[in-house]
Amino acid sequence: MNGLTPLIIEYAGVGSEDAIDFGYLPDVSNLAARSISAWIYATAQVFNNTEIVTYGPNYRFTIDSVSGSIKLTVVQTGGPGATALWSSSASAILFGQWVHVVLTHDVSTWPNNCTPIIYVDGSSVSLSNPAAAGGTKDPETGSRFVVGNVYETFTPFTGPFKGKIKDVRVYNNVLSVAKVTTLRNGGVPAYDVLSAPEDGLLFQGFAVRTEELTPVYLNLPLSDTTKVRDNIFSAIGSPHGSPVGRTS
């Protein structure tokens, strides 16, 4: 991150349209295998199907909270009978603290043998499969890569996260247990861990120019004029709504 500083994004949750919208990113879309990593700080609130990372409606890594417990959910859409859903048990993560979550998913043999793995603070969690994979999965071509919300054509930005998200990453492979442990780094986020090209890292956000951090981003609501970027290919993310930039 030469000349750049990592930024945390805080989202207001239900009632807002807070989001960071990177548009369609072909480099991270339609991957046969992927790993999504993020540090999340969920604020206590009852909400349904709010988003961590989404590729339009086609692929969604979601947080779902009902009656004070949290589930992590993965949705892969498809043609008739092809939408798949995997969910962790309730209370997979806790409110009010930073948690490291990793989703690894190999869909190269869809619809067979394509169950994802979700890690919470380095440990895998059990998943149920209330909607099994089948048919042909939808391509992600043209789908907008959004962090902290989802973009659907007729109902844009209707799943805002409640809390803070930092160090979002997408890899083009399935991270091993050992690499997930390394990435968690003993519970201390480290932006330079597993960040070499040979690690398969395709996306890492959010970053802003160091010289602009304090006057433009820090503890201020962001708008479409205050862009953020990814640290790998400099993809530009446009804030929607009024998420706030933080460093802690």
N, C-alpha and C positions, 0 to 999 in steps of 0.2 A: 504494500500500500504506500509506495513512495509518493509523498506529497498529498496523501489522502488520510482521513481519519475515519474510523468506524463510527457509525451512527446507530442508535437504538430508536425504533419507532414505537410510539405509544398510541394506541387506538382507543376510541371512546366507547365502542360497543354499540349495543342496540339503540336505535334512534339516530345514529350517525351513518354516513356513507364512507367512513375512513378506509383508505386503501392506498397501497403503492402499486401502481399499474405499469408494468414493463412492456405491455403490448405483446405481440406474437414474437417469441424468441425461438427460431428454428433450431439453434444449437442445443437447446435443452428439451425440445419437444420430440414426441414419437420415438422415445428411447426404448430399446428392447429390454434394457435393464437400467435401473436408476436407484440412487439413494438421495433422499432429501433429509437434510439435517438443519435443526434450528434450536436456538435457546428461546424459551417462551416463559412469560410471567403472566399467568392468568389471574385476573382480579375476580374476587368472589361475586358471582352474579348468575341468576338462572337464565340460561339462553340455550337455543337449539341450533345446531349446525352452523356454527361460525367457523371461519376458515383460517388455517395457518398458511398453506400454499395451495394454489389452484391453477389449473390449465383450463380456463373457462369452466363450463359445466362438465367437461369430459373426464377430468381427473382431479380429484379433490382430497387433500389431507386436512381433516376437519376435527375440530374440538366440539364436543357435545356435552352440555351440562344440564342436568335436571335434578332438582331437589338437593343441590349442594354437592353432587358427585360429578366426576368428569370421565367421559369416555373419549378415546381417540378413534377416528373412523376414516376408512379409505373407500372412496367411490370411484369406480371405473365404468363409464357409460358405454353403451353399445346399441346395436339394433334390437329388434323385438326379442325380449327374453335374455338380452346379453348384459344388462347392467349388473355389476357385481358390487357387493357391499361387505366389508369386513369391519368388525368393531371390537375394541377391547372391552374388558369388564369395566364397570363403574369404578370411579376413584382410582383410575390408572395413574393420574397425576394429582398433585395438590395445588390448591389455590395459594396465592400470596407468596410465592417464592420462585426463583429461577429454576427451571427444569430443562434438561437437555433431551430432546426427542429426535429420533432417527427413524425414518421409514425406508426400508429397502424392498425392492420389488422387481422381479424378473417376469416379464410377460411374453417372453420369446416363444413360449409354447402354448399361448392362450388358445382355448380356455382351460387347458390342463396344467396341473402342477404350477399354479401361478399365485399361490397364497403369499401375501406380503409378510414381512417381519417388522414389527415396531419395537423399538428399544426406548425405554424411559430411564434416564440416568445410567445408561450402560447395560441394563438388564432387559431381556426380551419379555414381552407381556403376551398372555394368551389372547387369541382372537376367535371370535365366533364368526360365522359366515351365513347371515340370514338371507342373503341373496347371492346365489352361486353364479360363477362365471359361465357364459355360454354364448353361442352364436359368434358374431363378428364385433370386435370392439371398435368404438368410434376413433378415428384419427384425431390428433390434436392440432393438425394443420389449421392455422388461422386463429386458434384459441389464445386468449390473452393470459399471459403469465402474471398473476396477481398475488401479492403477499398481504395477508391480513383481511382478505375479502374475496369475493368471487364476481366475475363479470359474465352475466348471461344476457343475451340480446334483449329480451323483453323485461327482465327484472335485474338491471345492473346494480352491483354493489349493495346487495341485500343480506350479506352474511358477515358483518364486521366483527373482527376479533375484539375482545375486551381485555386490555392489558398491554404488555410490551413484547416485542419480538426483536431478536438480534442475531447476527451471524447466520443468515440463511444460506444454505449451500445446496447445490445439485451436482451429483457425480454421475458419470456415465457407466457405473458398474454397481454391483451389489457389495457394499462394504462388509468385510468380515467382522466377526465379534471382536477380534483384536484391534481392528482399525476403529471400530465404534468406541472401544475403551480408550484408545489413543486420542480420538477426537474429543471425547468428553474431558480429558486432561485433568482427572481428579476433581472435577467440578469447577475448574477455573477456566473460563473461556480463553482460548489462545487462537488468534486469527491466523497465525502462521503455521499451525499444525495441519498436516495432510493437505497442504496447499500447493504442492508442486504439480506440474503438468502430468507427470507419470501417475499421479494419484487419480487422474480422471476428473478433476474438478472443472466444471463448466460454468458455474455461477457462484458468486459470493457477494452478498449484500448485507448491510447497506454501507456505502462509503460516500464521503463528501470531501471537497477540497479543504485541507487543514486551515488555510487562511480565511475560509468563509465560515468555519464552524460556529464561532461565538457570535459574530454579528448577524448571521443569516439563519442558522439552524437551531442552535442550542436553546432548549426550553421555549421554543416558539412554534406556533401552529404553521404547518407547511401547506403550500398551495401549488397549483400547476406551474408557477414560476420558480419554485424552489425544488429543482430536480435532485434526485439521488442517483447513485450509479452502482453498478456491479463492479467488483474488483478484478474480474477475469477478462471479459471482452468489452468492458465499459458500456454495457447496456444501460440505457437511461430509464429510470423509473419516475413516473409522474404521480405525485400525491393527489389523491381525490378526497373530498371532504376537507377535514382539517386535522389530520394526525399531527402529533407533536414530536419534535426531535429531542432526544435525550442522549446522555452519555452514561447514565446509571439508572 
